Amino acid sequence: MKFDILIAGVGGQGVVLASRLLATAAMDAGFHVTTAETIGMAQREGSVTSHIRIGDEVCGSLIPSGNADLIIGLEPAEAARNIHFLGMNGSIVVNEHAVMPSVLNGCVEYDPYQVLEFLKGNCRDILSVDFTQLAKQAGTYRAANVAMLAAAAGADLIPFSSGDLWNVLEKMVPEKYRDVNRKAFDMSLERVSGIKNPEQQAMDV
């Protein structure tokens, strides 16, 4: 088994933490894992990417172009910038909330809507939600990365369950932030359930 995940975002969005959470959950589930990060100007909202490679068939820490099974884009432009990593049958979970990357700031006009349309036109399986707004509703925008991991688990886009993922989160997130992260986690699972089963959601209403 081999499963490759690339997380892309900008400094301050929690890319590295999300990577560690996924890697630990995968190891706890019994998988072999390798990771690699490209941090760059992380403190200045520069690009940050993390490669998580899961399985015994993995060779090397960096995902080759065209091989990622899943891209988690904490920022739309960063997801688009890394789309060349996505495999033919890969999936994308993308945060619709845009952050002006420092490499673009003041140079070009950044239209997040066009970026999202580009992603949707180049990936048949894409989950697009404003996870930052969802996290704000839960109590803090900083939990957007946790909400996105929950969405990936809830949509069956990673090789372990949401329960496996929360077990790791509960241990790694400081106690004073645990409740708000749990709320963001559960709200995201509920949101994904509604997207996956819109007819059932309508019947429940």
C-alpha positions as CSV (number, residue, x, y, z in Angstrom):
1,M,0.0,0.0,0.0
2,K,1.1,3.5,-0.8
3,F,-0.7,6.8,-0.1
4,D,0.8,10.2,-0.7
5,I,-0.6,13.5,0.8
6,L,0.7,16.9,0.1
7,I,-0.3,19.8,2.3
8,A,0.2,23.3,0.9
9,G,-0.4,26.7,2.6
10,V,1.3,29.8,3.8
11,G,3.2,30.6,7.0
12,G,1.0,30.8,10.1
13,Q,-1.8,28.4,8.8
14,G,-0.5,25.3,10.6
15,V,0.8,23.3,7.7
16,V,3.6,21.6,9.7
17,L,1.2,20.8,12.6
18,A,-1.3,19.3,10.2
19,S,1.5,17.2,8.7
20,R,2.6,15.9,12.1
21,L,-1.0,15.1,13.1
22,L,-1.5,13.1,9.9
23,A,1.8,11.3,10.2
24,T,1.2,10.4,13.8
25,A,-2.3,9.1,13.1
26,A,-1.0,7.0,10.2
27,M,1.8,5.5,12.4
28,D,-0.7,4.8,15.2
29,A,-2.8,3.0,12.6
30,G,0.1,0.8,11.8
31,F,1.5,2.4,8.6
32,H,5.0,3.2,7.7
33,V,5.4,7.0,7.2
34,T,8.0,9.4,5.8
35,T,7.6,13.2,5.8
36,A,9.4,16.2,4.4
37,E,8.7,19.9,4.6
38,T,9.6,23.0,2.6
39,I,9.1,26.0,4.9
40,G,10.8,28.9,3.1
41,M,9.6,32.3,4.4
42,A,7.0,30.8,6.7
43,Q,7.1,33.7,9.1
44,R,6.2,36.2,6.3
45,E,3.3,34.3,4.9
46,G,5.5,32.6,2.4
47,S,4.8,29.2,0.8
48,V,4.9,26.1,3.1
49,T,4.5,22.6,1.8
50,S,4.6,19.2,3.5
51,H,4.9,15.8,2.0
52,I,3.4,12.8,3.9
53,R,4.1,9.4,2.3
54,I,2.3,6.5,3.9
55,G,2.9,2.8,3.2
56,D,5.7,0.2,2.8
57,E,6.1,0.8,-0.9
58,V,7.3,4.4,-0.4
59,C,10.7,5.3,-1.8
60,G,12.0,8.7,-0.8
61,S,10.5,11.5,1.3
62,L,9.4,13.8,-1.5
63,I,6.3,13.0,-3.6
64,P,7.1,12.8,-7.3
65,S,5.2,15.0,-9.6
66,G,1.9,13.4,-10.6
67,N,1.8,11.0,-7.7
68,A,-0.1,12.6,-4.9
69,D,-3.3,10.9,-3.9
70,L,-4.5,13.9,-1.9
71,I,-3.7,17.6,-1.8
72,I,-4.9,19.5,1.2
73,G,-4.7,23.2,0.2
74,L,-5.0,25.5,3.2
75,E,-4.9,28.4,0.8
76,P,-6.3,28.3,-2.8
77,A,-3.3,29.7,-4.7
78,E,-0.9,27.4,-2.9
79,A,-3.1,24.4,-3.8
80,A,-3.0,25.6,-7.5
81,R,0.7,26.1,-7.4
82,N,1.2,22.5,-6.3
83,I,-1.4,20.9,-8.5
84,H,1.4,19.3,-10.6
85,F,1.9,16.9,-7.7
86,L,-1.7,15.5,-8.0
87,G,-2.1,12.1,-9.5
88,M,-4.6,11.3,-12.2
89,N,-7.2,9.9,-9.7
90,G,-6.2,12.2,-6.9
91,S,-8.4,14.4,-4.7
92,I,-8.2,17.9,-3.4
93,V,-9.5,19.4,-0.1
94,V,-9.2,23.2,-0.4
95,N,-9.9,26.1,1.9
96,E,-11.8,28.8,0.0
97,H,-10.5,31.5,2.3
98,A,-7.6,33.3,0.5
99,V,-4.5,34.7,2.0
100,M,-2.3,36.9,-0.3
101,P,0.9,34.9,-0.6
102,S,4.0,37.1,-0.1
103,V,5.3,36.1,-3.6
104,L,2.2,37.8,-5.1
105,N,1.7,40.7,-2.7
106,G,1.7,44.0,-4.6
107,C,2.7,42.3,-7.9
108,V,-0.5,41.0,-9.5
109,E,-4.2,41.0,-8.8
110,Y,-5.2,37.8,-7.0
111,D,-8.7,36.5,-7.7
112,P,-9.5,33.5,-5.4
113,Y,-12.6,32.7,-7.4
114,Q,-10.6,32.2,-10.6
115,V,-8.1,30.0,-8.7
116,L,-10.9,27.8,-7.3
117,E,-12.4,27.5,-10.8
118,F,-9.0,26.4,-12.1
119,L,-8.7,23.8,-9.3
120,K,-12.3,22.5,-10.0
121,G,-11.5,22.3,-13.7
122,N,-8.4,20.2,-13.1
123,C,-9.6,17.8,-10.5
124,R,-12.7,15.6,-10.7
125,D,-12.8,15.0,-6.9
126,I,-12.6,18.3,-5.0
127,L,-14.0,19.3,-1.7
128,S,-14.1,23.1,-1.5
129,V,-15.3,24.9,1.7
130,D,-14.4,28.1,3.6
131,F,-12.8,26.2,6.4
132,T,-11.5,29.5,8.0
133,Q,-15.1,30.7,8.4
134,L,-16.2,27.4,9.7
135,A,-13.4,27.5,12.3
136,K,-14.3,31.0,13.3
137,Q,-17.8,29.8,14.0
138,A,-16.3,27.1,16.2
139,G,-14.4,29.7,18.1
140,T,-11.1,30.4,16.4
141,Y,-9.9,30.7,12.8
142,R,-6.7,29.0,13.8
143,A,-8.5,25.7,13.9
144,A,-9.1,25.7,10.1
145,N,-6.3,23.2,9.6
146,V,-7.9,20.8,12.1
147,A,-11.3,21.3,10.3
148,M,-9.7,20.4,7.0
149,L,-8.1,17.2,8.4
150,A,-11.6,16.2,9.8
151,A,-13.1,16.9,6.3
152,A,-10.5,14.6,4.6
153,A,-11.3,11.9,7.1
154,G,-15.0,12.4,6.9
155,A,-14.9,12.2,3.1
156,D,-12.9,9.0,3.3
157,L,-10.0,10.6,1.5
158,I,-7.3,9.3,3.9
159,P,-6.5,5.7,4.9
160,F,-7.7,6.0,8.5
161,S,-10.8,7.1,10.3
162,S,-11.9,10.4,11.9
163,G,-11.7,8.5,15.2
164,D,-8.1,7.6,14.6
165,L,-7.4,11.2,13.8
166,W,-9.1,12.7,16.8
167,N,-7.3,10.3,19.1
168,V,-4.0,11.9,18.0
169,L,-5.4,15.4,18.1
170,E,-6.6,15.0,21.6
171,K,-3.0,14.1,22.7
172,M,-1.2,16.8,20.7
173,V,-3.5,19.8,21.1
174,P,-2.9,21.7,24.4
175,E,-5.8,21.2,26.8
176,K,-6.8,24.8,26.8
177,Y,-7.4,24.6,23.0
178,R,-8.9,21.2,22.9
179,D,-12.6,22.1,23.2
180,V,-12.5,24.6,20.4
181,N,-10.6,22.3,18.1
182,R,-13.1,19.5,18.9
183,K,-15.9,21.8,18.0
184,A,-14.3,22.7,14.7
185,F,-13.5,19.0,14.0
186,D,-17.2,18.0,14.6
187,M,-18.6,20.9,12.6
188,S,-16.4,19.9,9.7
189,L,-17.5,16.3,9.9
190,E,-21.1,17.4,9.9
191,R,-20.5,19.7,6.9
192,V,-18.8,17.0,4.9
193,S,-21.7,14.6,5.7
194,G,-24.1,17.1,4.3
195,I,-22.1,17.5,1.1
196,K,-21.7,13.8,0.6
197,N,-25.4,13.0,1.3
198,P,-27.4,16.1,0.3
199,E,-30.7,14.1,-0.3
200,Q,-30.5,12.5,3.1
201,Q,-29.8,15.9,4.7
202,A,-32.9,17.3,3.0
203,M,-35.0,14.4,4.3
204,D,-33.7,15.0,7.8
205,V,-34.7,18.6,7.7
